[in-house]
Amino acid sequence: MKILVYGINYAPELTGIGKYTGEMVEWLAREGHEVRVIAAPPYYPEWAVGERYSAWRYRREDGAATVWRCPLYVPKRPSTLKRLIHLGSFALSSFFPLMAQRRWKPDRIIGVVPTLFCTPGMRLLAKLSGARTLLHIQDYEVDAMLGLGMAGADKGGRFAKLAAAFERSGLHNVDNVSTISRSMMKKAQEKGVAAEKLIFFPNWSEVARFREVSAGQVTALRARLGLPEEKKIVLYSGNIGEKQGLENVVDAAALLQHQPWLFVIVGQGGGKARLEKMVSERGLRNVLFFPLQPYDALPALLKLGDCHLVIQKRGAADAVLPSKLTNILAVGGNAVITAEPQTELGQLCADRPGIAVCVAPESVAALVAGIDAALALPRENRLAHEYARSTLEKESVLKQFIADIRG
């Protein structure tokens, strides 16, 4: 098939949506499909365009897939307004290379959300070329924004109604909608998407790669990062943004200074400077920050953690399913997940007791108790690994997806 993948985030971004989109495109090309990609230059999670790229120029890259990089505005400190301009700038600049694909006549157009601003252009190209469209929801942008109060607007207000109407238009006017969790599929139905249009397409893990981590790899990484052997590591790795609520991790670390534990925060994002300032002002010696590690080092990094933190604010757990959890489960790690019982993550923990420790979001006391419980578990969580092996293996997830979109 000729497949056009259209989304703002793409490889070589190391975390989040760009990582998964890049791996999907590589797999599709290996399977013999002709793939083209329209994306932005890499900027996430640092919110700074990569050194070899420009935020203001178009660029074409040829490889397993042909990639068009489109200009966009990247704010150093994203606010709601700046995010909207950021997403809108990509939708506008990418419209021209998108329309140029009319002559190529793709069979399928896969639009990755964020951003919904791109759906009108995707639908127009489909009408002009005869392609079928699939909207893949990685984040429910509108729900996340309103649930976290980022828009500064009431959920029943004019802004919320306008945003919801735009979202419905995008969801209802494509051939199929896919998303990464069962609860997010249910949410799509609540938004009016017919059940027969829905495709389950979860984020995956290279389970074997994360399973086969040697003690030598872990020891070498611990030495390179300067982490003492006698300390247990409470690890957060990923985006450091607003939806996580990582200030609670700093508060928990302040209460646990007497314990032989180190809180290690690995990543980048708009909230990192604020967290570093909090740690400095409190004089906390049990919290260390590191930049994102190379992807090759990720299995050893996750294996190094005695306890993993999957932190989100209340209101985000069903709008955004954290992709980092798949690899934590694959490595057999013990995770503390902040989620309400009715959410996808809450249900996962309830249905499979022992897979992780689930605690109430935005509660420092609950987080402290969860960390204590996770560190008391056997270091190798066999239940987590088995779930990853049976449900999240990359090859089987992608084979099922391509079968679904073929049909």
DRENDO-62299 format. One record per residue (C-alpha): residue in one letter; x, y, z. Coordinates in nm, 3 decimals. Each point is the difference from the previous one (the first is absolute). Layout:
N
+-----+---------+---------+---------+
| res |       x |       y |       z |
+-----+---------+---------+---------+
|   A |       X |       Y |       Z |
...
+-----+---------+---------+---------+
***
This chain:
407
+-----+---------+---------+---------+
| res |       x |       y |       z |
+-----+---------+---------+---------+
|   M |   0.000 |   0.000 |   0.000 |
|   K |   0.094 |   0.365 |  -0.040 |
|   I |  -0.024 |   0.143 |   0.352 |
|   L |   0.032 |   0.368 |   0.094 |
|   V |   0.072 |   0.065 |   0.369 |
|   Y |  -0.085 |   0.354 |   0.110 |
|   G |   0.085 |   0.125 |   0.348 |
|   I |   0.202 |   0.267 |   0.180 |
|   N |   0.229 |  -0.237 |   0.199 |
|   Y |   0.239 |  -0.242 |  -0.166 |
|   A |   0.339 |  -0.168 |   0.039 |
|   P |   0.270 |   0.069 |   0.109 |
|   E |  -0.199 |   0.118 |   0.303 |
|   L |   0.084 |  -0.246 |   0.276 |
|   T |  -0.318 |   0.010 |   0.207 |
|   G |  -0.374 |   0.008 |  -0.043 |
|   I |  -0.192 |   0.013 |  -0.326 |
|   G |   0.297 |   0.068 |  -0.230 |
|   K |   0.172 |  -0.320 |   0.111 |
|   Y |  -0.305 |  -0.216 |  -0.073 |
|   T |  -0.077 |   0.166 |  -0.334 |
|   G |   0.362 |  -0.043 |  -0.110 |
|   E |   0.004 |  -0.370 |   0.097 |
|   M |  -0.332 |  -0.057 |  -0.178 |
|   V |   0.129 |   0.158 |  -0.322 |
|   E |   0.322 |  -0.209 |   0.011 |
|   W |  -0.205 |  -0.317 |   0.046 |
|   L |  -0.243 |   0.088 |  -0.283 |
|   A |   0.291 |   0.065 |  -0.237 |
|   R |   0.166 |  -0.332 |   0.095 |
|   E |  -0.327 |  -0.178 |  -0.076 |
|   G |   0.015 |   0.133 |  -0.355 |
|   H |  -0.244 |   0.293 |   0.019 |
|   E |   0.083 |   0.328 |  -0.173 |
|   V |  -0.003 |   0.256 |   0.279 |
|   R |   0.020 |   0.378 |   0.005 |
|   V |   0.002 |   0.220 |   0.310 |
|   I |  -0.092 |   0.364 |   0.060 |
|   A |   0.129 |   0.114 |   0.339 |
|   A |   0.173 |   0.282 |   0.188 |
|   P |   0.371 |   0.014 |   0.081 |
|   P |   0.077 |  -0.178 |   0.329 |
|   Y |  -0.055 |   0.229 |   0.300 |
|   Y |  -0.159 |  -0.209 |   0.276 |
|   P |   0.030 |  -0.031 |   0.299 |
|   E |   0.265 |   0.276 |   0.020 |
|   W |  -0.227 |   0.252 |  -0.178 |
|   A |   0.300 |   0.095 |  -0.211 |
|   V |   0.060 |  -0.099 |  -0.363 |
|   G |   0.286 |  -0.248 |  -0.045 |
|   E |   0.343 |   0.132 |  -0.097 |
|   R |   0.001 |  -0.126 |  -0.358 |
|   Y |  -0.350 |   0.130 |  -0.069 |
|   S |  -0.167 |   0.336 |  -0.056 |
|   A |  -0.334 |   0.118 |   0.136 |
|   W |  -0.047 |   0.230 |  -0.300 |
|   R |   0.088 |  -0.206 |  -0.308 |
|   Y |  -0.149 |  -0.291 |  -0.190 |
|   R |   0.223 |  -0.304 |  -0.033 |
|   R |  -0.031 |  -0.332 |  -0.183 |
|   E |   0.165 |  -0.318 |   0.128 |
|   D |   0.029 |  -0.321 |  -0.201 |
|   G |   0.041 |  -0.340 |   0.159 |
|   A |  -0.227 |  -0.293 |   0.077 |
|   A |  -0.274 |   0.263 |  -0.024 |
|   T |  -0.002 |   0.341 |  -0.163 |
|   V |  -0.045 |   0.264 |   0.272 |
|   W |  -0.101 |   0.364 |  -0.041 |
|   R |   0.092 |   0.217 |   0.299 |
|   C |  -0.222 |   0.308 |   0.027 |
|   P |   0.070 |   0.329 |   0.180 |
|   L |  -0.174 |   0.079 |   0.328 |
|   Y |   0.011 |   0.229 |   0.300 |
|   V |   0.156 |  -0.165 |   0.307 |
|   P |  -0.050 |   0.196 |   0.324 |
|   K |   0.272 |  -0.023 |   0.263 |
|   R |  -0.261 |   0.011 |   0.277 |
|   P |  -0.328 |  -0.142 |  -0.131 |
|   S |  -0.320 |   0.158 |   0.129 |
|   T |  -0.351 |  -0.080 |  -0.127 |
|   L |   0.005 |   0.282 |  -0.255 |
|   K |   0.355 |  -0.080 |  -0.111 |
|   R |  -0.088 |  -0.369 |  -0.040 |
|   L |  -0.295 |   0.089 |  -0.221 |
|   I |   0.223 |   0.221 |  -0.218 |
|   H |   0.262 |  -0.277 |  -0.004 |
|   L |  -0.250 |  -0.264 |  -0.119 |
|   G |  -0.169 |   0.239 |  -0.243 |
|   S |   0.331 |   0.104 |  -0.156 |
|   F |   0.076 |  -0.362 |  -0.090 |
|   A |  -0.349 |  -0.057 |  -0.142 |
|   L |   0.045 |   0.306 |  -0.222 |
|   S |   0.357 |  -0.067 |  -0.120 |
|   S |  -0.065 |  -0.371 |  -0.061 |
|   F |  -0.309 |   0.067 |  -0.213 |
|   F |   0.209 |   0.068 |  -0.312 |
|   P |   0.210 |  -0.321 |  -0.001 |
|   L |  -0.317 |  -0.184 |   0.101 |
|   M |  -0.189 |   0.118 |  -0.309 |
|   A |   0.303 |  -0.090 |  -0.216 |
|   Q |  -0.071 |  -0.367 |   0.081 |
|   R |  -0.313 |   0.011 |  -0.218 |
|   R |   0.196 |  -0.122 |  -0.304 |
|   W |   0.155 |  -0.284 |   0.201 |
|   K |  -0.352 |  -0.124 |   0.088 |
|   P |   0.052 |  -0.168 |   0.340 |
|   D |  -0.222 |  -0.296 |   0.087 |
|   R |  -0.010 |   0.089 |   0.370 |
|   I |   0.061 |   0.323 |   0.191 |
|   I |   0.083 |  -0.049 |   0.368 |
|   G |  -0.036 |   0.325 |   0.195 |
|   V |   0.156 |  -0.008 |   0.346 |
|   V |  -0.160 |   0.215 |   0.272 |
|   P |   0.130 |   0.236 |   0.117 |
|   T |  -0.086 |   0.206 |  -0.189 |
|   L |  -0.370 |   0.017 |  -0.089 |
|   F |   0.075 |   0.319 |  -0.195 |
|   C |   0.137 |  -0.227 |  -0.275 |
|   T |  -0.323 |  -0.196 |  -0.054 |
|   P |  -0.168 |   0.242 |  -0.247 |
|   G |   0.301 |  -0.016 |  -0.235 |
|   M |   0.018 |  -0.378 |   0.033 |
|   R |  -0.368 |  -0.035 |  -0.090 |
|   L |   0.038 |   0.233 |  -0.299 |
|   L |   0.291 |  -0.203 |  -0.138 |
|   A |  -0.204 |  -0.319 |   0.046 |
|   K |  -0.285 |   0.145 |  -0.209 |
|   L |   0.242 |   0.110 |  -0.273 |
|   S |   0.196 |  -0.326 |  -0.013 |
|   G |  -0.256 |  -0.265 |   0.094 |
|   A |   0.199 |  -0.112 |   0.308 |
|   R |  -0.156 |  -0.143 |   0.314 |
|   T |   0.073 |   0.188 |   0.322 |
|   L |   0.088 |  -0.116 |   0.349 |
|   L |   0.035 |   0.236 |   0.296 |
|   H |   0.226 |  -0.151 |   0.267 |
|   I |  -0.063 |   0.155 |   0.342 |
|   Q |   0.308 |  -0.002 |   0.221 |
|   D |  -0.135 |   0.286 |   0.216 |
|   Y |  -0.350 |   0.141 |   0.028 |
|   E |   0.126 |   0.356 |  -0.026 |
|   V |  -0.326 |   0.169 |   0.094 |
|   D |  -0.069 |  -0.223 |   0.301 |
|   A |   0.357 |   0.034 |   0.126 |
|   M |  -0.006 |   0.378 |  -0.035 |
|   L |  -0.337 |   0.047 |   0.171 |
|   G |   0.056 |  -0.275 |   0.258 |
|   L |   0.323 |   0.164 |   0.116 |
|   G |  -0.147 |   0.352 |  -0.012 |
|   M |   0.260 |   0.104 |  -0.257 |
|   A |  -0.243 |   0.212 |  -0.197 |
|   G |  -0.106 |   0.196 |   0.305 |
|   A |  -0.355 |  -0.065 |  -0.112 |
|   D |  -0.305 |  -0.166 |   0.144 |
|   K |  -0.080 |  -0.340 |  -0.153 |
|   G |  -0.347 |   0.127 |  -0.092 |
|   G |   0.121 |   0.334 |  -0.131 |
|   R |   0.016 |   0.132 |  -0.355 |
|   F |   0.364 |  -0.098 |  -0.057 |
|   A |  -0.063 |  -0.356 |   0.121 |
|   K |  -0.307 |  -0.038 |  -0.223 |
|   L |   0.187 |   0.132 |  -0.304 |
|   A |   0.295 |  -0.233 |   0.064 |
|   A |  -0.231 |  -0.300 |   0.049 |
|   A |  -0.189 |   0.078 |  -0.323 |
|   F |   0.328 |   0.018 |  -0.195 |
|   E |   0.110 |  -0.330 |   0.153 |
|   R |  -0.331 |  -0.169 |  -0.092 |
|   S |   0.033 |   0.122 |  -0.357 |
|   G |   0.344 |  -0.161 |  -0.026 |
|   L |  -0.107 |  -0.330 |   0.158 |
|   H |  -0.324 |  -0.040 |  -0.194 |
|   N |   0.131 |   0.083 |  -0.347 |
|   V |   0.279 |  -0.257 |  -0.038 |
|   D |  -0.038 |  -0.363 |  -0.105 |
|   N |   0.149 |  -0.147 |   0.317 |
|   V |   0.118 |   0.109 |   0.344 |
|   S |   0.264 |  -0.191 |   0.193 |
|   T |   0.130 |   0.056 |   0.349 |
|   I |   0.232 |  -0.152 |   0.256 |
|   S |  -0.225 |  -0.126 |   0.280 |
|   R |  -0.341 |  -0.155 |   0.056 |
|   S |  -0.121 |   0.293 |   0.208 |
|   M |   0.110 |   0.243 |  -0.273 |
|   M |  -0.204 |  -0.208 |  -0.250 |
|   K |  -0.299 |   0.026 |   0.233 |
|   K |   0.054 |   0.376 |   0.019 |
|   A |  -0.004 |   0.016 |  -0.382 |
|   Q |  -0.340 |  -0.169 |   0.003 |
|   E |  -0.122 |   0.252 |   0.257 |
|   K |   0.110 |   0.269 |  -0.245 |
|   G |  -0.223 |  -0.157 |  -0.268 |
|   V |   0.243 |  -0.226 |  -0.190 |
|   A |  -0.173 |  -0.320 |  -0.118 |
|   A |   0.144 |  -0.317 |   0.155 |
|   E |   0.062 |  -0.157 |  -0.342 |
|   K |   0.230 |   0.289 |  -0.093 |
|   L |   0.228 |  -0.054 |   0.301 |
|   I |   0.335 |  -0.181 |  -0.006 |
|   F |   0.199 |  -0.095 |   0.310 |
|   F |   0.365 |   0.091 |  -0.060 |
|   P |   0.194 |   0.002 |   0.329 |
|   N |   0.350 |   0.130 |   0.047 |
|   W |   0.242 |  -0.291 |   0.006 |
|   S |   0.331 |  -0.110 |   0.143 |
|   E |   0.296 |  -0.192 |  -0.145 |
|   V |  -0.047 |  -0.249 |   0.280 |
|   A |   0.302 |  -0.221 |  -0.076 |
|   R |   0.229 |   0.304 |  -0.011 |
|   F |  -0.115 |   0.119 |   0.341 |
|   R |   0.003 |  -0.347 |   0.147 |
|   E |   0.358 |  -0.083 |  -0.097 |
|   V |   0.190 |   0.257 |   0.204 |
|   S |   0.324 |  -0.121 |   0.158 |
|   A |   0.116 |   0.089 |   0.350 |
|   G |   0.314 |   0.145 |  -0.162 |
|   Q |  -0.203 |   0.249 |  -0.204 |
|   V |  -0.182 |   0.119 |   0.311 |
|   T |   0.323 |   0.026 |   0.203 |
|   A |   0.173 |   0.197 |  -0.276 |
|   L |  -0.290 |   0.246 |  -0.029 |
|   R |  -0.020 |   0.043 |   0.378 |
|   A |   0.373 |   0.080 |   0.006 |
|   R |  -0.029 |   0.243 |  -0.294 |
|   L |  -0.282 |   0.188 |   0.176 |
|   G |   0.187 |  -0.006 |   0.331 |
|   L |  -0.278 |  -0.177 |   0.192 |
|   P |   0.126 |  -0.175 |   0.317 |
|   E |  -0.055 |  -0.377 |   0.022 |
|   E |  -0.148 |   0.013 |   0.351 |
|   K |  -0.289 |   0.230 |  -0.097 |
|   K |  -0.335 |  -0.121 |  -0.132 |
|   I |  -0.106 |   0.193 |  -0.309 |
|   V |  -0.347 |   0.156 |  -0.030 |
|   L |  -0.008 |   0.083 |  -0.371 |
|   Y |  -0.204 |   0.237 |  -0.212 |
|   S |   0.097 |  -0.003 |  -0.368 |
|   G |  -0.176 |   0.195 |  -0.275 |
|   N |  -0.160 |   0.334 |  -0.072 |
|   I |   0.013 |   0.257 |   0.281 |
|   G |  -0.312 |   0.202 |  -0.078 |
|   E |  -0.311 |   0.136 |   0.166 |
|   K |  -0.232 |  -0.302 |  -0.029 |
|   Q |   0.224 |  -0.216 |   0.221 |
|   G |  -0.013 |   0.201 |   0.323 |
|   L |   0.360 |  -0.084 |   0.085 |
|   E |   0.014 |   0.258 |   0.279 |
|   N |  -0.157 |  -0.277 |   0.212 |
|   V |   0.313 |  -0.211 |  -0.060 |
|   V |   0.212 |   0.280 |   0.146 |
|   D |  -0.236 |   0.024 |   0.300 |
|   A |   0.023 |  -0.377 |   0.049 |
|   A |   0.380 |   0.011 |  -0.021 |
|   A |   0.004 |   0.271 |   0.270 |
|   L |  -0.198 |  -0.232 |   0.233 |
|   L |   0.227 |  -0.298 |  -0.076 |
|   Q |   0.344 |   0.158 |   0.048 |
|   H |   0.072 |  -0.242 |   0.286 |
|   Q |  -0.032 |  -0.303 |  -0.229 |
|   P |   0.294 |  -0.148 |  -0.197 |
|   W |  -0.182 |   0.083 |  -0.324 |
|   L |   0.088 |   0.227 |  -0.292 |
|   F |  -0.265 |   0.169 |  -0.213 |
|   V |   0.140 |   0.005 |  -0.353 |
|   I |  -0.184 |   0.216 |  -0.257 |
|   V |   0.112 |  -0.062 |  -0.359 |
|   G |  -0.143 |   0.210 |  -0.281 |
|   Q |  -0.076 |   0.341 |  -0.140 |
|   G |  -0.305 |   0.222 |  -0.026 |
|   G |  -0.156 |   0.333 |   0.077 |
|   G |  -0.027 |  -0.071 |   0.375 |
|   K |   0.358 |  -0.110 |   0.065 |
|   A |   0.146 |   0.339 |   0.098 |
|   R |  -0.278 |   0.053 |   0.256 |
|   L |   0.062 |  -0.340 |   0.156 |
|   E |   0.375 |   0.057 |   0.017 |
|   K |  -0.066 |   0.332 |   0.174 |
|   M |  -0.229 |  -0.170 |   0.257 |
|   V |   0.268 |  -0.261 |   0.077 |
|   S |   0.271 |   0.265 |   0.030 |
|   E |  -0.205 |   0.226 |   0.227 |
|   R |  -0.074 |  -0.290 |   0.234 |
|   G |   0.358 |  -0.123 |  -0.002 |
|   L |  -0.105 |  -0.355 |  -0.086 |
|   R |   0.293 |  -0.234 |  -0.053 |
|   N |  -0.211 |  -0.305 |  -0.079 |
|   V |  -0.127 |   0.135 |  -0.336 |
|   L |   0.220 |  -0.011 |  -0.312 |
|   F |  -0.078 |   0.120 |  -0.352 |
|   F |   0.142 |  -0.142 |  -0.322 |
|   P |  -0.067 |   0.078 |  -0.367 |
|   L |  -0.173 |  -0.251 |  -0.226 |
|   Q |   0.222 |  -0.304 |  -0.050 |
|   P |   0.073 |  -0.154 |  -0.343 |
|   Y |  -0.263 |  -0.249 |  -0.112 |
|   D |   0.259 |  -0.280 |   0.010 |
|   A |   0.042 |   0.065 |   0.373 |
|   L |  -0.374 |  -0.007 |   0.077 |
|   P |  -0.029 |  -0.373 |   0.092 |
|   A |   0.290 |   0.030 |   0.247 |
|   L |  -0.144 |   0.324 |   0.140 |
|   L |  -0.340 |  -0.159 |   0.066 |
|   K |   0.160 |  -0.315 |   0.144 |
|   L |   0.199 |   0.225 |   0.234 |
|   G |  -0.318 |   0.134 |   0.166 |
|   D |  -0.116 |  -0.173 |   0.319 |
|   C |  -0.326 |   0.196 |  -0.021 |
|   H |  -0.143 |   0.179 |  -0.305 |
|   L |  -0.227 |   0.303 |   0.019 |
|   V |  -0.286 |   0.037 |  -0.251 |
|   I |  -0.137 |   0.331 |   0.119 |
|   Q |  -0.296 |   0.193 |  -0.139 |
|   K |  -0.237 |   0.262 |   0.131 |
|   R |  -0.365 |  -0.076 |   0.063 |
|   G |  -0.197 |   0.036 |  -0.324 |
|   A |   0.284 |  -0.114 |  -0.229 |
|   A |   0.009 |  -0.377 |   0.053 |
|   D |  -0.259 |  -0.091 |  -0.263 |
|   A |   0.073 |   0.283 |  -0.243 |
|   V |   0.369 |  -0.093 |  -0.006 |
|   L |   0.132 |  -0.354 |   0.048 |
|   P |   0.371 |   0.027 |   0.090 |
|   S |   0.209 |  -0.181 |  -0.260 |
|   K |   0.287 |  -0.048 |   0.246 |
|   L |  -0.202 |  -0.264 |   0.185 |
|   T |   0.031 |  -0.257 |  -0.281 |
|   N |   0.378 |  -0.021 |   0.034 |
|   I |  -0.013 |   0.004 |   0.381 |
|   L |  -0.226 |  -0.307 |  -0.013 |
|   A |   0.225 |  -0.164 |  -0.261 |
|   V |   0.307 |   0.035 |   0.220 |
|   G |  -0.194 |  -0.150 |   0.294 |
|   G |   0.013 |   0.321 |   0.203 |
|   N |  -0.210 |   0.092 |   0.302 |
|   A |  -0.197 |   0.316 |  -0.078 |
|   V |  -0.197 |   0.242 |   0.211 |
|   I |  -0.286 |   0.130 |  -0.216 |
|   T |  -0.210 |   0.301 |   0.099 |
|   A |  -0.348 |  -0.059 |  -0.141 |
|   E |  -0.362 |   0.000 |   0.109 |
|   P |  -0.168 |  -0.344 |   0.025 |
|   Q |  -0.234 |   0.048 |  -0.300 |
|   T |   0.279 |   0.091 |  -0.244 |
|   E |   0.181 |  -0.238 |  -0.237 |
|   L |   0.305 |  -0.011 |   0.229 |
|   G |  -0.216 |  -0.046 |   0.310 |
|   Q |  -0.184 |  -0.289 |  -0.167 |
|   L |   0.328 |  -0.159 |  -0.111 |
|   C |   0.123 |  -0.008 |   0.359 |
|   A |  -0.337 |  -0.125 |   0.132 |
|   D |  -0.031 |  -0.277 |  -0.262 |
|   R |   0.358 |  -0.120 |   0.044 |
|   P |   0.093 |   0.034 |   0.369 |
|   G |   0.376 |   0.031 |   0.042 |
|   I |   0.073 |   0.140 |  -0.346 |
|   A |   0.061 |   0.345 |   0.156 |
|   V |  -0.087 |   0.208 |   0.305 |
|   C |  -0.288 |   0.239 |  -0.074 |
|   V |  -0.049 |   0.305 |   0.222 |
|   A |  -0.218 |   0.310 |  -0.005 |
|   P |   0.132 |   0.284 |  -0.219 |
|   E |   0.113 |   0.333 |   0.147 |
|   S |   0.051 |  -0.144 |   0.349 |
|   V |   0.350 |   0.013 |   0.145 |
|   A |  -0.095 |  -0.234 |   0.286 |
|   A |  -0.137 |  -0.258 |  -0.246 |
|   L |   0.312 |   0.030 |  -0.216 |
|   V |   0.229 |  -0.055 |   0.300 |
|   A |  -0.201 |  -0.308 |   0.104 |
|   G |   0.010 |  -0.129 |  -0.358 |
|   I |   0.378 |   0.036 |  -0.026 |
|   D |   0.043 |  -0.182 |   0.330 |
|   A |  -0.227 |  -0.283 |  -0.123 |
|   A |   0.176 |  -0.030 |  -0.338 |
|   L |   0.345 |  -0.018 |   0.158 |
|   A |  -0.120 |  -0.282 |   0.226 |
|   L |  -0.089 |  -0.219 |  -0.302 |
|   P |   0.240 |  -0.253 |  -0.159 |
|   R |   0.221 |   0.196 |  -0.241 |
|   E |  -0.103 |  -0.211 |  -0.302 |
|   N |  -0.373 |   0.045 |  -0.068 |
|   R |  -0.081 |  -0.314 |  -0.197 |
|   L |  -0.368 |   0.092 |  -0.036 |
|   A |   0.094 |   0.328 |  -0.169 |
|   H |   0.239 |  -0.172 |  -0.237 |
|   E |  -0.252 |  -0.270 |  -0.093 |
|   Y |  -0.268 |   0.262 |  -0.074 |
|   A |   0.245 |   0.186 |  -0.227 |
|   R |   0.100 |  -0.320 |  -0.180 |
|   S |  -0.357 |  -0.109 |  -0.067 |
|   T |  -0.155 |   0.341 |  -0.078 |
|   L |   0.259 |   0.259 |  -0.102 |
|   E |   0.247 |  -0.179 |  -0.230 |
|   K |   0.083 |   0.237 |  -0.285 |
|   E |  -0.020 |  -0.248 |  -0.287 |
|   S |  -0.344 |  -0.136 |   0.089 |
|   V |  -0.148 |   0.348 |   0.068 |
|   L |   0.117 |   0.136 |  -0.337 |
|   K |  -0.107 |  -0.310 |  -0.195 |
|   Q |  -0.349 |   0.028 |   0.143 |
|   F |  -0.013 |   0.372 |  -0.080 |
|   I |   0.096 |  -0.043 |  -0.365 |
|   A |  -0.260 |  -0.280 |  -0.033 |
|   D |  -0.263 |   0.235 |   0.143 |
|   I |   0.077 |   0.293 |  -0.231 |
|   R |   0.024 |  -0.230 |  -0.302 |
|   G |  -0.353 |  -0.114 |   0.068 |
+-----+---------+---------+---------+
***
